[in-house]
Amino acid sequence: MNWDDLQYFLAVARDGQILGAANRLGVSQAKVNRRISALETALDCKLYERSTRGCILTDDGRALMERAINIESETLRIPSVLRDRDSDVSGTIRIGAPDGFGVSFLAPRLHLLRAQFPELSVQLVPVPRVFSLSQREADIAVTIGRPQKGRLRVRKLTDYSLGLFATRDYLATHGTPQKVQDLEQHCLVSYVDDLIFTPELDYTSQIYPQWQSDIEVSSAQGQFQVISSGAGIGVLHDFMACHDPNLIQVLPDITLLRSYWTVWHESMKNSRRVTEVARFLDQIVRNDGAHFTR
């Protein structure tokens, strides 16, 4: 077996298409096809089901992918194993995070990480989704709730609270709800139901089962912009809302509590970049911990 063929195999597995993998690798589609066929011949098994919609891993393909990722991770670690890294944190680190935490809290503090490690290049991916650490979509991630599956290293970052908010002008015009049933008389803002990627984000059913949204936005930052513009009432993170003096908490007895967790794949357990970024996240959250809960 040619070990280089594993790179082609992983590229197709991650992209789901021969053409996309070829573009990513900068080679022809025919070459990718040849290398995958050679790998299947060498292993005497079929790795993909090919169709006009793309390539789907077979059971053998999924088994190989797990091992190929481990091989890739160990290969990438070779330079750091061979060099003394005690005083050198360099290279690129990709941090995945939900957009509320990633944009509102982490992004303004990334300069502090670079000040500690000037040779480190930082990629922040603050999007509302679940990151596949095994497929290297991120080196380290902040998740909402504790992951239950996968070969992961996990530690709790912080609890955070959320509540209902609206602007002063909105409440002056439409009135302030006195009880949860009064929400039916207001414009309500929340997530797009069928795009909620974790049950932890299903706030509205916990607050009021009869909640009917008038405006739905599939990100925390988008909802913040809608609510802070005076469009209606919605659930916001306290650490985001506390910085806007125009926002007023509605029905303050209603408080939701969630948790952020720091997560990285077990194959990165010896990566000093990951270790230092995890420590940095702990540090900045600890320094500003008062903002996260009330």
C-alpha positions in Angstrom: 0.0 0.0 0.0 1.2 3.5 -0.9 0.8 5.6 2.3 0.4 8.8 0.1 -2.9 7.3 -1.1 -4.3 7.9 2.4 -4.1 11.7 1.8 -6.3 11.3 -1.3 -8.7 9.0 0.6 -9.0 11.6 3.5 -9.5 14.5 1.1 -12.4 12.7 -0.7 -13.9 11.6 2.7 -13.9 15.2 4.0 -15.2 16.8 0.8 -17.7 14.1 -0.2 -16.8 14.4 -3.9 -13.9 13.5 -6.1 -13.9 16.8 -7.9 -13.9 18.8 -4.7 -11.0 16.8 -3.3 -9.0 17.2 -6.5 -9.5 21.0 -6.3 -8.4 21.0 -2.7 -5.3 19.0 -3.5 -4.5 20.9 -6.6 -4.5 17.8 -8.8 -6.7 16.3 -11.6 -9.9 14.5 -10.9 -8.5 11.5 -12.8 -5.5 11.3 -10.5 -7.6 11.2 -7.4 -9.7 8.5 -9.0 -6.6 6.5 -9.8 -5.2 6.8 -6.3 -8.4 5.8 -4.6 -8.8 2.8 -6.9 -5.2 1.8 -6.2 -5.9 2.0 -2.4 -9.0 -0.1 -2.8 -7.1 -2.7 -4.8 -4.3 -2.7 -2.2 -6.7 -3.2 0.7 -9.0 -5.5 -1.3 -12.2 -3.7 -0.3 -14.5 -1.0 -1.4 -14.1 2.3 0.4 -16.8 4.5 -1.2 -20.2 4.1 -2.8 -19.9 6.4 -5.8 -23.0 8.2 -7.3 -23.8 11.4 -9.1 -24.4 13.0 -5.7 -20.9 12.2 -4.5 -19.0 9.6 -2.5 -20.4 7.9 0.6 -18.1 5.9 2.8 -18.7 2.2 3.2 -18.3 0.4 6.5 -14.7 -0.4 5.5 -14.2 3.3 4.5 -15.4 4.5 7.9 -13.1 2.1 9.6 -10.2 3.2 7.5 -11.0 6.9 8.0 -10.7 6.7 11.8 -7.2 5.1 11.5 -6.1 7.4 8.7 -7.0 10.4 10.8 -4.8 9.0 13.6 -2.0 8.5 11.2 -2.4 12.0 9.9 -2.4 13.5 13.4 0.7 11.6 14.4 2.4 12.6 11.2 1.6 16.3 11.8 3.0 16.0 15.3 6.4 14.7 14.2 8.1 18.2 13.8 7.0 19.2 17.4 8.2 15.8 18.8 11.6 16.2 17.1 12.1 19.8 18.2 12.3 21.3 21.6 8.9 23.1 22.1 9.3 24.2 25.7 9.6 27.8 24.8 8.0 27.8 21.4 4.3 27.8 20.6 4.0 28.4 16.9 2.1 27.3 13.8 -1.6 27.6 13.2 -4.5 26.9 15.7 -8.1 26.8 14.6 -10.6 27.5 17.3 -14.3 26.6 16.7 -16.9 28.4 18.8 -20.6 29.2 18.9 -21.1 32.7 17.4 -22.3 34.3 20.6 -19.2 33.3 22.6 -16.8 33.5 19.6 -17.8 37.0 18.3 -18.9 38.8 21.4 -16.4 37.4 23.9 -13.4 35.6 22.3 -12.7 37.7 19.2 -12.0 40.9 21.1 -9.5 39.0 23.3 -7.5 37.2 20.6 -4.9 39.9 20.7 -4.1 38.8 24.2 -3.4 35.2 22.9 -1.1 36.6 20.2 0.7 38.8 22.8 1.5 35.6 24.7 2.5 33.6 21.6 3.5 35.9 18.8 4.6 33.0 16.6 1.1 31.5 16.8 -1.4 32.0 13.9 -5.0 32.0 15.0 -8.0 31.0 13.0 -11.4 31.7 14.7 -14.5 30.0 13.3 -17.4 31.5 15.2 -20.4 29.8 13.6 -23.6 28.1 15.1 -22.8 24.5 14.4 -21.2 21.3 15.8 -17.5 20.9 14.8 -16.1 17.6 13.8 -12.8 17.5 15.6 -12.0 14.1 14.3 -12.1 15.5 10.7 -10.0 18.5 11.8 -12.6 21.1 11.2 -11.1 22.7 14.3 -8.1 21.9 16.6 -10.0 23.0 19.7 -13.6 24.0 20.1 -16.0 25.6 22.6 -19.2 23.7 22.7 -22.7 24.4 24.2 -23.2 21.5 26.6 -20.9 18.6 27.2 -20.3 16.3 24.2 -21.3 12.7 24.8 -19.6 10.9 22.0 -16.2 10.6 20.4 -12.6 10.3 21.5 -12.5 13.7 23.1 -10.7 15.6 25.9 -13.3 17.7 27.6 -13.4 20.2 30.4 -15.9 22.6 31.6 -15.2 26.2 30.7 -18.0 28.1 32.4 -21.7 28.3 33.1 -23.6 31.2 31.5 -27.1 32.6 32.0 -29.6 34.0 29.5 -32.8 36.0 29.8 -35.5 37.8 27.9 -34.6 41.3 26.6 -36.0 44.2 24.6 -35.0 47.8 24.0 -36.3 50.7 26.1 -38.0 52.1 23.0 -39.8 48.8 22.1 -41.2 48.5 25.7 -42.2 52.1 25.7 -44.2 51.6 22.6 -45.6 48.1 23.1 -45.7 47.8 26.9 -43.7 45.6 29.3 -45.0 42.0 29.8 -45.9 41.3 33.4 -46.4 37.6 33.1 -45.2 35.0 30.6 -48.6 34.7 28.9 -48.2 38.4 27.9 -45.5 37.4 25.5 -48.3 36.4 23.1 -49.0 40.1 22.5 -45.5 40.9 21.4 -43.2 40.4 18.5 -41.0 37.4 19.5 -37.5 36.7 18.2 -35.8 33.2 18.3 -33.8 30.6 16.4 -35.0 29.0 13.2 -36.5 25.9 14.6 -35.3 23.3 12.1 -31.8 24.8 12.2 -31.2 24.4 15.9 -28.2 22.2 16.1 -28.3 21.2 19.8 -31.2 20.8 22.2 -29.4 23.3 24.5 -30.5 26.1 22.2 -34.2 25.2 22.5 -34.9 28.1 24.9 -38.4 29.0 24.0 -40.1 25.8 24.8 -38.6 26.0 28.3 -39.8 29.5 28.8 -43.3 29.2 27.3 -44.6 26.2 25.4 -47.0 28.4 23.4 -44.2 30.6 22.2 -44.7 31.6 18.5 -41.8 33.4 16.9 -42.4 36.3 14.5 -38.7 36.7 13.6 -36.3 33.7 13.4 -32.6 34.1 13.0 -30.2 31.1 13.0 -27.4 32.7 15.1 -27.1 34.4 18.5 -25.4 37.4 17.0 -28.2 37.8 14.4 -30.8 37.7 17.2 -28.9 40.2 19.2 -28.9 42.6 16.3 -32.6 42.2 15.7 -33.5 42.7 19.4 -31.2 45.6 19.9 -32.7 47.3 16.9 -36.0 47.4 18.7 -37.8 44.8 16.7 -39.1 42.7 19.6 -38.4 40.5 22.6 -36.0 37.5 22.6 -33.5 35.4 24.6 -30.0 36.9 24.9 -26.9 35.8 26.7 -26.4 38.0 29.8 -22.7 38.5 28.9 -23.8 40.0 25.5 -26.8 42.1 26.8 -25.0 43.7 29.7 -22.9 45.9 27.4 -25.9 47.5 25.8 -27.5 50.1 28.1 -30.5 50.3 25.8 -31.5 46.7 26.5 -33.9 46.0 29.4 -34.5 42.6 30.9 -38.1 41.4 30.6 -39.6 39.1 33.2 -36.4 39.0 35.2 -37.5 36.0 37.2 -37.0 33.9 34.0 -33.4 32.8 33.9 -31.9 30.0 31.7 -28.6 28.4 32.6 -26.3 26.7 30.1 -22.6 25.7 30.1 -19.7 26.1 27.7 -17.1 23.3 27.4 -13.7 23.2 25.9 -13.1 20.2 23.7 -10.3 18.8 21.6 -9.7 15.4 20.0 -7.6 12.9 21.9 -5.1 12.8 19.1 -4.2 16.4 20.0 -3.5 15.6 23.7 0.2 16.2 23.3 -0.1 19.4 21.2 1.3 22.3 23.1 -0.7 24.7 20.9 -3.9 23.1 22.0 -2.8 23.0 25.6 -1.9 26.6 25.7 -5.1 27.8 23.9 -7.2 25.7 26.4 -5.3 27.4 29.2 -5.9 30.8 27.6 -9.6 30.2 27.4 -9.7 29.3 31.0 -7.8 32.4 31.9 -9.9 35.0 30.1 -13.2 33.4 31.3 -11.9 33.4 34.8 -10.9 37.1 34.5 -14.3 38.1 33.3 -16.4 35.4 35.0 -18.8 37.9 36.6 -20.3 38.7 33.2 -21.4 35.1 32.4 -24.0 34.5 35.1 -26.2 36.6 37.3 
